[in-house]
Amino acid sequence: MSLSIPEIVQLLGSRATTWYGQEAVSQLDHALQCAHLAELANEAPETVVAALLHDLGHMLSADQGAVPDQDALPAKDDLHQFVALPFLRSLFPDAVLEPIKLHVDAKRYLCAVDAPYWDSLSPASKHSLELQGGRFNEAQVLAFEDLPFYAEAVRLRRYDDLAKEPGKPTPSLAHYTATMEQLVA
C-alpha cells in the first residue's frame, strides 16, 4: 500500500498537472511553490517535503477517468489530509506526516486565532473551510496547540495559502526528489 519515491514523482508528474481546484495554478505548481516557500524560510527538510506532499491525497483520491470541473465547488470534504498518510508512512518520519495530517486543521486554527486570516483566504479556501468544519472553538484551539508538530502545520498552512501564484518560478520536482531521498536514506 505504500508508495516509493519514483511512484510519488510519477504521480506528481502526471496527476498533478490538472488545475488546483479554483486556483490559477496546477496542483504541481502549487506543490512546488509551497515547498519552495518552506525552503526559502529555512525550514527543516521534513517540513519542505511535507509542504511538497501536503495535497497528495487529492491526487490519490481523484477519480482517474474524471475531468475536473475547475468552476465547480466541491459539495463535500474529500479528507485529503488523511488519504496520503498510509501511502507515505513507510517512507517518511512523523515530522513529514504530521504536518500533512494537520494542515487542514491548521486553517481552522488560524481562522480562530488570527482575525485577519479569514480575509486573506481565497474564495475556494473559504468554501473548503466550511466543508472541513469551520473555525475552531476555544477548546479545539487549545487541543490543537498541544499536538506535536502543530507549529510546523501552521507554517505549512501559511505556505499553502501563498502558493497559488501563476507562473512563479520554483526549483524543479527533481530538486525536491533529492530532498525526499535524503529523508528516506
N, C-alpha and C positions, 0 to 999 in steps of 0.2 A: 504494500500500500504506500510505501514511501517513494519519493522521487529522488533521482540522482541530480547532481548539478547539471549535467548535459540535458537532462529532461526538463529541468526548470528553465534553462536557457532556450530550449526549443519551444517551450510553452510561451515564454515571454516574446520570443521572436515571431511566433505565428498567431497566437490567440490575442496578444496584447496590442495588435495593430489596429484594432477597432476603436471607435470613439469611447472616451471615458465618460459614460453617462451623457449628461447635457453640457459637459465642459468642451472647450475648443481644442482639446489635445487628445491624443490616443492614450490608451492605457499604458503603453510602453513609455511614451514621452512623460506621462505623469510619474511613473515609477522611477525613471532615470532622473527627473528633476527633483523628486523627493529625496532620493539617495544623494544627489549632488548637494542639495541644501544641507543635509546632515553632515556630509563630508566637509563642506565649507565651514560648518560650525565646530569642526574638530571633534565630532562625536567618535565614540569607540567604533571599531569595525562592526561589532554586533548591532549597534543602532543603525549604522549605514545599511547593513543587509536587511534589517527589519524594515527600514524605510523603502528599500527596493522592493521587498516582497509583501508589503502590508496588504495589498489588494489582490494577491494571487488567488485568493478564494473566489473572486469574481470570475476569473478565467476557468477555474476548476468546476464551478457550479453552472456556468453558462451552457445553454443548450447548443450543442455542436452545430446543428443544422439551422438554427435561428439566425435571422439577420436582425441585428439590434436596431431598434427604432430610437434614434437619437432624440426625437422630440417627445417621446412618451415618458412620463414619470412612473417609476415603479409603484405598484399597488401594495407591496409588502416588502419587508426587510429580508434580504437573502442570507443574513447571518454570515457574510463572507469572512469576517474576522475569525471565525471558528473553522471554516471549511478547509483551509490550507494546513492547519496545525498537524493533523495525522500524517500528512504527506511530507512534512518538514521535520517532525520530531526526531527521527533517527539521524538527521544530519546536523542540526544546529542546537546550541545550548538555549537554556531559558532566557538568556539575555537577548536573544533574537525572537524567540517565540512569544514571550510575554508582552512586549510592546505591540506586536501584531495583534494578539488577542485583545489587548486593552485599548487599541486606537479608536474604536467606536465609542467606548465609554469615556475616553478622554475628551471627545467632543461634547458629550453630555455634561461632563465635569466642568469644562471650560465655560459652557453656557451658564452654569450655576455660579461660578466664582469670578468670572471676568465679564462684567456687564457689557462692554463694547464688542465682545467676541461675537455675539449673535449677529450684529450688524455687519461684521466682516465676512460672514459666510455667503457663499454663492446660493442662488435660489435652489439649486439641486441639493446642496448640503443641508439647507434648512428643511427641505421636504424629507430627506432621508433621516434627519434628526427626529422628526415627528414619528416616523415609522419605527425608529430604534428606541422609542420610549421617552423622548423629550429630555428636558433638563433634569439633572439630578436634584433631589431634595437634600436637606442638610445632613440627614443620616447617611445617604448614599455618598455624599461628598467625603464625609469622614471615613467611611469604609473604603472608598477608593484610595484615599491618601495613605491608608495602612498597607496597601498592596505593594509587594516587591515590584520594581520596575515601573511604578506609576509615573515617576518623573520623566523617564525615558519615553513612555507612551504619550505624555503631554507634549514633549518636544517633537516627537514624531507627528503628532496631530497637527502641530503648527506648520511643519514642513509640508504635510499633506495638503493643508489649506492653501499654501503658497505655490504648490507645484502644478499650476494649471495655466502656464504662460505659453501661448502658441509660438513655436519657432525658437524657443530658448535653447541655446547650445548647452550640451552636457557631455561628460565623458560617455564613452560607448558602453554597451552592455558587456563587452569583453573586459573592460576595466573593472566593473563590479563583479564579474565572474571570478576574477583573480581574488577579490576580497572574500567572496563566498568560499573559495577553495582554501584560503588561509584559515578560515574558521573550522573547516572540516578536518584539515590536516592535523 
